[in-house]
Amino acid sequence: MTLEEKIKFIEENKEKNYLYISPRIIQGGATLIDSYESLELYENMDDNTSKFAEKEIVNLISDANYNNEEAKSYLDFNLIFCGDFDDLPNGMGSLIDFIINSKERMVAVYRYVRDTEQRNFFVGFAQTETIYKYGYLYLSLAKLLEEFEKNNIKYEIDTTLDRYTPSLYRDDKSTKFVISYNPQKKLESENGNQLKKVRKELSRRT
C-alpha cells in the first residue's frame, strides 16, 4: 500500500468495532488496526501464523518423540471476531462451537514477553517490582488450526477455570488452546495403513 492508502486504511479501521470472543464472554470494543504498528501486525499475519505454527509443531513433536509419550502445550489468545453483534448468527450454540465454526473470521492476538525491567521503590521498606514489556502477533485462527491438522496435532479449547488466579487478575477475554501430539497414535495409524495395503495386495493376488 502507498502512504496515502495506509493512512486511509487505518482511519477506516478505527471506526470498526469488532468483538472479543472467548468461552466466557462476547464483548465489544475490539480494534485490530488503529496505528502503523498494528497495521504492520495485520499485514504480516499470514507469514507470522506460518512461523508461529511451525515453531509450536516442531517443539511439540520433538518433545513427544524424545519422551516417547504424548506431549501437550498451552496457548493463550485474545480472539477477535471481525464483525459486530449484528453479524452473530441466531441460535449460535455454545461459544466454543461458534469459535471453531467462525475461525475464518477470527484473529488470534498472541501476547509474549519481549523484555523485563526491574524497578526499585521504597514504601516503608525497599521493594523490587518486575515490569513486563510485551510484544504482540496477529495470527489467522483458521490458518493456524489448519497447520495443526495437517501435522496430526490435536487441539481443543480448555474451559478449566484457573482457581489460583484471583478474579481481579483473570482475563475473561483470554481463550486457552491445548495442543497435543501422541507419537504412539501416529505409529498405530501408520501400522494400520500398512496392514490395509498388505490386505489389498493379497486380495489382488487371489
C-alpha positions in Angstrom: 0.0 0.0 0.0 1.0 3.6 -0.6 1.4 6.0 2.2 -2.0 7.6 1.5 -3.6 4.1 1.3 -2.2 3.2 4.7 -3.4 6.4 6.3 -6.9 5.8 4.8 -6.9 2.2 5.8 -6.0 3.0 9.4 -8.6 5.7 9.6 -11.4 3.4 8.3 -10.5 0.6 10.7 -10.5 2.9 13.7 -14.3 3.1 13.1 -14.8 -0.7 13.2 -15.9 -2.1 16.5 -15.1 -5.8 16.5 -15.9 -8.4 19.2 -13.8 -10.2 21.7 -14.9 -13.8 21.8 -13.9 -16.4 24.5 -15.6 -19.4 26.1 -16.8 -17.0 28.8 -17.8 -13.7 27.1 -18.7 -11.8 24.0 -17.6 -8.3 24.4 -17.5 -5.3 22.1 -14.8 -2.7 21.8 -12.1 -4.7 20.0 -10.0 -2.9 17.4 -7.4 -4.5 15.2 -5.9 -1.6 13.3 -5.5 1.8 14.9 -1.9 2.7 14.3 1.1 2.0 11.9 2.3 -0.7 14.3 -1.0 -2.6 14.4 -1.2 -2.2 10.6 2.2 -4.0 10.3 0.9 -6.8 12.5 -2.1 -7.2 10.3 -0.1 -7.1 7.0 2.3 -9.8 8.4 -0.4 -12.0 9.8 -0.2 -14.9 7.3 3.6 -15.1 7.5 3.6 -14.8 11.3 1.0 -17.5 11.5 3.1 -19.9 9.4 6.2 -19.2 11.5 4.3 -19.5 14.8 2.7 -22.8 13.8 6.0 -24.2 12.7 7.7 -23.4 16.0 4.9 -24.9 18.1 4.6 -28.0 15.9 8.4 -28.7 15.8 8.8 -28.2 19.6 5.7 -30.4 20.4 6.6 -33.3 18.1 10.3 -33.3 19.1 9.3 -33.4 22.8 6.8 -36.2 22.2 9.3 -38.3 20.2 12.1 -37.8 22.6 10.0 -38.9 25.6 8.0 -41.4 23.5 4.8 -40.2 25.1 2.1 -37.6 24.4 3.2 -34.0 24.8 1.0 -31.0 25.4 1.3 -27.3 25.1 -0.9 -24.4 26.1 -1.5 -21.3 24.0 -3.4 -18.2 25.2 -5.0 -15.9 22.7 -7.4 -13.0 22.7 -9.7 -13.9 19.9 -11.2 -11.0 17.9 -14.2 -11.7 15.7 -14.2 -9.5 12.6 -17.8 -8.4 12.9 -20.2 -6.9 15.3 -23.2 -8.1 17.3 -25.4 -7.9 14.1 -23.1 -10.5 12.5 -23.7 -13.1 15.1 -25.9 -16.0 14.0 -29.3 -16.7 15.6 -29.1 -19.8 17.8 -25.3 -19.8 17.6 -25.0 -22.6 20.2 -22.0 -22.8 22.6 -19.3 -20.2 22.3 -16.7 -23.0 21.8 -18.7 -24.2 18.7 -19.0 -20.6 17.5 -15.3 -20.1 17.7 -14.4 -23.2 15.7 -17.2 -22.6 13.2 -16.2 -19.0 12.7 -12.5 -19.5 12.6 -12.2 -17.9 9.2 -13.3 -14.6 10.7 -11.2 -14.9 13.9 -7.9 -13.2 14.5 -5.9 -14.7 17.4 -3.9 -12.0 19.2 -0.9 -13.6 20.9 1.0 -11.7 23.6 4.6 -12.6 24.6 7.1 -11.1 27.0 9.5 -9.0 24.9 11.6 -7.6 27.8 11.6 -7.1 31.5 12.7 -4.3 33.7 13.3 -4.1 37.5 12.0 -1.1 39.3 13.1 -0.3 42.9 10.9 1.7 45.2 10.5 2.4 48.9 7.2 2.1 50.8 8.2 1.6 54.4 10.9 -0.8 53.2 12.8 -1.4 50.0 10.9 -3.3 47.4 11.5 -4.5 43.8 8.9 -4.7 41.1 9.3 -6.5 37.8 7.8 -4.6 34.8 7.0 -6.8 31.8 7.1 -5.3 28.3 5.0 -7.2 25.8 5.0 -7.8 22.1 2.1 -8.9 20.0 1.4 -11.1 17.0 -1.7 -11.3 14.9 -2.5 -14.8 13.8 -5.1 -16.2 11.5 -7.0 -18.8 13.6 -8.2 -20.7 10.5 -4.7 -21.0 9.1 -3.2 -21.9 12.5 -5.7 -24.7 13.1 -5.2 -25.9 9.5 -1.5 -26.3 10.1 -2.1 -28.3 13.3 -4.5 -30.6 11.5 -2.0 -31.2 8.6 0.6 -32.3 11.1 -1.6 -34.5 13.2 -1.7 -32.1 16.1 -4.8 -32.4 18.2 -6.3 -29.2 19.5 -9.1 -28.3 21.9 -10.3 -25.2 23.8 -9.6 -25.5 27.5 -12.5 -24.3 29.7 -10.9 -25.3 33.0 -11.2 -22.4 35.5 -7.9 -21.3 37.0 -8.8 -21.2 40.7 -5.3 -20.0 41.7 -5.6 -16.7 39.8 -7.7 -14.1 41.7 -10.8 -12.9 39.7 -9.4 -9.4 39.7 -6.4 -10.5 37.6 -8.3 -13.1 35.4 -8.6 -12.2 31.8 -12.1 -13.3 30.7 -11.2 -12.3 27.1 -8.5 -15.0 27.0 -9.0 -18.3 25.2 -6.7 -21.1 26.1 -6.0 -23.8 23.5 -4.5 -27.2 24.4 -2.5 -28.7 21.6 -1.1 -32.2 21.9 0.8 -34.9 19.9 0.9 -38.6 20.6 3.7 -40.5 18.7 2.1 -43.8 19.6 -1.2 -42.9 17.8 0.8 -41.9 14.7 2.6 -45.3 14.8 -0.7 -47.2 15.2 -2.1 -45.2 12.3 0.9 -46.0 10.1 0.8 -49.7 11.0 -3.0 -49.7 10.2 -2.4 -48.2 6.8 0.4 -50.7 6.1 -1.9 -53.5 7.1 -4.6 -52.3 4.8 -2.1 -52.1 1.9 -1.0 -55.7 2.5 -4.6 -56.9 2.6 -5.3 -55.1 -0.7 -2.2 -56.7 -2.3 -3.2 -60.1 -1.1 -6.8 -59.8 -2.4 -5.5 -58.8 -5.8 -3.2 -61.9 -5.9 -6.1 -64.2 -5.0 
